[in-house]
Every structure is written in structure tokens, then in C-alpha cells.
Amino acid sequence: MLFLLLLAAGTAKTQGAYDEVRETDDGKVVVMRTFDWEIEGERAERVTVHWLLQEDGSMRYDFDRQPTATQDAHRRSCALQGMKPSRGVGMISGEGTIHGFSCTDLR
């Protein structure tokens, strides 16, 4: 299995990005991060990614919990590498990190 995780640090390309924080009915905190997802060969696309905030400050990305437009951008980004979105859970953490996604190629 080939696995690829891409992380992006905040840059001018993400100008206008913003977070909205909500609490779920079961007390979990969801960070809804809206930003321009750049897909190679296409113009940037405004999407909202739903991150589940963890106790240690990291955030959890679950493909199946994402809005349809976000899933589509993820699929197209992975397809450029000949892969598909990983269906597991991804985590991001670290100062300046705004987004991450993973792609998988099962051979």
C-alpha cells in the first residue's frame, strides 16, 4: 500500500481562510475550516473542511464526515497522483498547519 499525506502551511494562497467552531450534541468540538483548496491544473476552489478537535490540540479528518464539495476536491487532488482518498482517519497538528489530506494507492 502506498500512502501519501500532504500538509500545507498558512501562506498568502490561503488569504481569506477562516474557522467556525461548533460543539456537537455529544460535546465534541468541530472546527469548520473554510479556505481555497488549490488543485494542480485548476483554479483554487473554496471548500469547508470539518476537523474534529482532539484533547491534545490536534485535529482529526474523516473523509466520510466531509461536505460533498470537500470530498470532490479531495478526490480530484488524489486522482492527479493516480490515487484515491484514504478512507481512514487523518490527523494534523503543528503551528501554521491549516490542512492535510491523504491518498492511497492499493496495488
Helices and strands as residue ranges (DSSP letters): E 2-9, G 12-14, E 18-23, E 29-37, E 45-53, E 59-62, G 63-65, H 68-79, E 84-85, E 89-92, E 97-105
